[in-house]
Structures are given as C-alpha cells and as structure tokens.
C-alpha cells in the first residue's frame, strides 16, 4: 500500500515552491507559516536557504514530501 505524499517541493533554482498535496498538509502549513509568507497560488514560495529547515521540520512532525527539479 502506498502512502500519499503530503508536500511537493519544486526546485526552480532561485526559489522553491512547496505545495501541500492533502487538505491536512494545507491546514498544517497555513497554521505554522507566518502570515507574511509569499504564496503563489496554492504553493508557498521558499528561499533555498530555508528549504532544509522546512523539510527537517516536516520530517520531525511525520509528514512526507518529495522533491522535483523543474528545468526551464
């Protein structure tokens, strides 16, 4: 049985887009991210220097994620 991924991280080079894949993940992100954060549609915009901390925090809380590199 496969587990649904909670978050999709997309590496766009100068930014990462973090998109919740489940309603629970969306609620968790909205509750734990500063209200001044930048959003692009349903995705949180994250500077590369913060991605590792975010991923480690999600791991510690039991969320799953995957990473895709987007080539333009």
Secondary structure, 3 states (H helix, E strand, C coil): CCCCCCEEEEECCCCEEEEECCHHHHHHHHHHCCCCCCEECCEEEECHHHHHHHHHHHHHCCCCEEEEECCC
